[in-house]
Amino acid sequence: MPPLTTPTTIVYTNKAKAEAIADVLEDQFQTNDLSHTPTEKIVSKRVKRFLMKKSNEEPELCLPSEITGYIDKLKVGKSPGSDSISNIIIKRLPIKSVIRLTEIINAMLTLHYFPHECKTAIVVKILKPGKHANDPGSYRPISLLFALSKIAESVLLKRIVEATEGKLIPM
């Protein structure tokens, strides 16, 4: 990556380049204030009530066929996360490995635990087409996640959607 030109200086080190790109992104992405006090109070009360309940229900465990369905949906050309396991490798897993992956995801559901490593991404900067490489605003970030965690996220999302369908308050 070439040196970057900021409004005040030219930066050469990787750390300074990362800071320059972070500053540009911070300016571009401001959070929207979507607060609505009455709705927030209702949601807060319902969440507290929900958390106080002891659930006797066991989570709906997944089957290898469900995991295979999510594996089939993985795109082949995507870059792997820090685990270096590509989608092509996952698509070629033998059935025994798919069964083991199913057991791991079921343990995550049963124990209500999502490993920290699965929440970590490598952020890579990509030069936007037709932009100057010296401008920090010419880059966009992409996050590289573990492909296996994407499968676990798909399983969780399906269960969250099913559990909350028709029960959430629209904003």
Salt bridges, closest charged atoms under 4 A:
GLU60 OE2 - ARG159 NH2 3.96
GLU66 OE2 - LYS158 NZ 3.87
GLU66 OE2 - ARG159 NH1 2.92
GLU103 OE1 - ARG100 NH1 2.84
GLU162 OE2 - LYS158 NZ 3.96
